[in-house]
Amino acid sequence: MATETPKKQLQSPRKPKQSLNNLKVQSSPLSISLSPQTPQSLIPPQAPPRRSLRRTSLHFSSTPIEDSIEYEKSDPKTPRKAVEEIGKISGQSRKGQSHEERVKTPKTPKIPKSKRNDENRKTAKLGILGEGMVEAEVTFSSVTPEVLETKKRKRGEDKTVIPRAMATRSSKKKEKKRVYYKKVVYDEGEFDVGDDVYVKRREDASSDDEVPEMEECRVCFRAGRSVMIECDDCLGGFHLKCLKPPLKEVPEGDWVCGFCQAQKLGKYVEFPEPPEGKKRVRTLREKLLASDLWAARIESLWKEVDGSFWFRGRWYMIPEETACGRQPHNLRRELYRTNDCADIEMESIIRHCNVMSPKEYAKANDEGDDVFLCEYEYDIHWHSFKRIAEIDNDEADDEHADSDEDWNSSKEPDSGTDEDMEYEEESTRNAQARLSTAHLAANSRKGHFFGLQKIGTKKIPEHVRCHKQTVLERAKATLLLATLPKSLPCRNKEMEEIMAFVKGAICDDRCLGRCLYIHGVPGTGKTMSVLAVMRNLKSEVDAGSIRPYCFVEVNGLKLASPENIYRVIYEALTGHRVSWKKALQLLNERFSDGKKIGKEDDRPCILLIDELDLLVTRNQSVLYNILDWPTKPHSKLIVIGIANTMDLPEKLLPRISSRMGIQRLCFGPYNYQQLQEIISSRLKGIDAFEKQAVEFASRKVAAISGDARRALEICRRAADIADYRIKKQISTVNSSTGKDIVTMAEVDAAIQEMFQAPHVQVMKSCSKLSKIFLTAMVYELYKTGMGETTFEKVDT
Amino acid sequence: MPAIADRNSSSFKEIVAAIKSDKSGDIAGSNGCCIPQKRRLRSDAAAARESPVSTPMKLKSPCRRLNSSPNSPANGIKEDFSEKPVKKNWNPRDVEHMRAVKEALHVSTAPSTIVCREDEQKRVLEFCKACIEQEKAGSLYACGCPGTGKSLSMDKVKQQVIDWATKQEDLQPLEVLALNCTSLANTSEIFSKILGKHQPRKKTMGSTSPLQHLQKLYSNNQARAGSKMMLIIADELDYLITKDRAVLHDLFMLTTFPFSRCILIGIANSIDLADRFLPRLQSLNCKPMVVTFRAYSKDQILSILQERLLVLPYIVFQQQALELCARKVAAASGDMRKALCVCRSAMEILEAELRESASNLSLASVEEEFISQQTAPALEIFQSEENNTVRIDHMALALSKTFRSHIVDTIQSLPQHQQIILCSAVKFFRGGKKDSTVGELNKSYIDICKSAMIPPVGILEFSSMCRVLNDQGLFKLGQSRDDKSKRVTLKVDEADISFALQGVRFFRNCLQ
């Protein structure tokens, strides 16, 4: 069957993973409704609020319920169907209590209050509806065994549901007993970490609760076994024989159904109505793309204390839900992976789906209906896109180290000590924190985050596990460049200025475009300050006091050529990858001509360009274009440029510096008091350094460069040396007499190491004969007074 | 005082003197902040900003003078302005007011009428009309410094020409192509764009390039009947300059074909672009007509600013403040964008001051509530009356932020070793040498360090510090593969360095 129709086979292997059930499913469509295994039947017959609830507004349409009532009243021909509906509703009503409880508990803390109220009202309504029909349920429930099944499971679920807020509160106590798994067999389906699944929406459900394994033909509304063809535009399925004129075989290339063709030509199209009494059922795929379902990727699986299974899912998004909406280049089956995660019960998983990268997608022919394409990750906070391949490369090593540890416990779930488990909990938390900045607050227990910002070097994975950190180790960890300090001392004035600049620019209704040029020597916290300001603003956006805006960050060093910046900007704004020439044209259209493509395109855009001086080309047209956009009436573009060079605007062509404006901000080198404050603020609470030692290091650095990175490196190196000394002491003398504190001597050694020219060290350590040779040469040079000498003369 | 600062302060003196003579001296006592010395001015202004409450008498007089006797006009425009019915008081605390002013002063808001560029606009317009009426090709080249309203004027002219052309029944409709040459991915893309305007339907053949196609079109008599007049406005024309200058040349040559029907208007900064890059056009006797946009004079800047502020129903800027801005910008570059930016930053200074004084005042009022209940409200009233306009001291502060040279501050904030390097460089170049290499400079630096018993840093560190100084604009490093053999020249004046470092005895000794 599958081989006959290589193009889009809709019929047979609809559920490749649930092979257990495949036979039954294929045998007859009727059995679907009876199969207890399809978890979709759990979905309460309630109106589907938009999935965008997670983020934006929520539309409630309670039509399906009203529909079902109408069925009862006006459709006497199909009593059974109606009864079924009632039964389900009333079944739901019994569980009204539990349901309400679940609804009240916010799934993510981001849901605004109004929505929750909405839901409450919704459930209240349900309750009323349900009350009237309890009798009906009693009478007819036996007819619909599937409903009973549902109820049983629902009741079971009632016990296990822990309100999310409580779960997190109690997790501190209980987390030690959480057991992580790599693979879980649940509901006769196997779920691995890394699998993609359909997830039913928590507080809702879809209108039609029986989910067909096979899609129905759009014309005759029967599934049947005959070959179906899929329209490439609306994804509807058609029997070959139902088409007019009927097709003999599946055509090569794209095929678009007659309805879509007519619609494209602007005609009004009347879709064939389903036969009376039979509602058109939708497949899961259709529901997902209509945002009635969610898809998620399993990041980790665990069993709660009470025996319920949970997993942490990373959401997928359909293009309509992104800030820029569906765009012409989006494929029908395209999804975006987000950086937003949530803990979800296993109960709400419906079944597997396949989300593939474009390469896999191109190869996949017969995977069935649940195949989706995902190429980009969508940042829900900044509304920007990133290629998944790039991210994966970036994080491959870290991810590996962390996830390994996650999985260890699944092999030996009960053997780990308490401390062990605690550590694992933390490591997963760290991993999650990297994925989404929204969860940062949860991670602030130890006061530092990992790998979050782009300053300096990468985080070094902690290998030491069952080992209590000494003071020195903690000091070293906080002195890492990659750790983000709690507070950023000594740059308050500059940060305020940036904040005022950005706020002044984006708070206006018209959002006048502006430019800011930030300059300063390396290591004075330029990028860090801007990013910190952006984080602060982000929280204000979340609080609703500022209108949302998009934020694009570009580093000049990471561009292959200056022109590529157009491509990068365009890709970040829209998620579409085009050549830089095309991108330039499109960006010009957007910023200078004021042509808006999507609905959200008129939100202000902040463009942060690090290392601005690398964008200078021979005729400087790149900089000209970028700095010319903010002077256009409808651009709403704010450019923040960062560079080391102080007189960059003066070096540029006058027309460019004229457009750059006069907004400058200078980050001067730190003096020694500031460096001292920076180091001691990082080391707050850790008693590892002598005060004089810190001062010595900061004075030394301030005298030479005033680079904060340098100062931190020196302190860390000094801590290393001290650590080494102490360990040696312990091993030789079998007593820990030495103070484990970093003294002047170590700092001095670190400074020597860092500032001394390497050739001195080479000379110190070279062999005796070469030393003799060097002295001979010096002697010879003194004697002759020349700068050079021949080999012979040295030899003599 | 260093040379640059001297220059600044002297120009400032001149301006203040001019204002004084304009205002017949009655400003002299009014603002103590206009002391004609750069550094003093800054500190005084800062002091005034920090404690506006403590020095009320100083700040009060200019505003009062403005309100009570607005009859000291310097030119006709000002007279216009002051004779208007009394405008509402502007309230900078009101967000809406603030926003309106900022919008009026933003670069992107095009004013409805463009003052001070009437002549140029008329010339271009006449040229276009003549060309269209005679149905002949022509070329025009507009040049001028940045920020002198070239593109803006051309936009207006374009609109006027279109309006005019649609009114004339006997003429064919006009095709207009306005483009910025920087937005072209490839210089020769301009021809395909022109061709696309001519024949929006047809696709270009693969064999002939768009340029050849255009040339054929314009040299062919038959094509004439159907084709329309075409107005091409090319902004930033100098981006079309390639090594062989072919594109620019071909573009202007298009207008010389016998049946060509395009009017080319090029805009660029350099005044002699046509002469330098298009010598052959002269021999063909079809040199483009040149329209020069001069840098704005102080009166022009002033009137433009007033024109822009005219849309607002309230007084925002003090007259003198605007004039100071106009004079200063006109003296520096005559760049209108700069003038607008300075005005905006002056407003922001006022905004910050108000915020600060509000917090001060609330603090002060809480404190003084117990002592005397009368002074605090009085102060408050005083504040709200007097602080409602952008005064001359705000403007001076904004101007100094823009045009001040930062060299002295930069040098003073450098790390000590870098200061020593500067010192050694000064000593090294005293002998009349122009430049040297990093290696030699390092020797001189080590000498100074040894004489002061300071451990010198290694050569690697030294060259990286030289790079930092290069970034700061104090040194100029040449290109070389080897760090040691890079050429070094001092880019700032010796006097600047010695002035900046005179506070430290070590450096004083060093430099003597």
Interface residues (C-beta under 8 A of the other chain):
Chain A: A500 G504 D508 D509 R510 L512 G513 V521 P522 W580 K581 L584 Q585 N588 S592 N619 S621 Y624 N625 D628 P630 T631 K632 P633 S635 N644 T645 M646 D647 E650 L653 P654 R655 S658 R659 G661 I662 Q663 C666 G668 P669 N671 A702 A703 I704 S705 G706 F755 Q756 A757 P758 V760
Chain B: R99 K102 E103 H106 V107 S108 T109 A110 C145 P146 G147 N180 T182 S183 A185 N186 E236 Y239 N269 S333 D335 R337 K338 C341 V342 S345 E348 A352 K401 T402 H406 T410 S413 L414 P415 Q416 H417 Q418 V457 G458 I459 L460 E461 S464 M465 V468 D471 Q472 G473
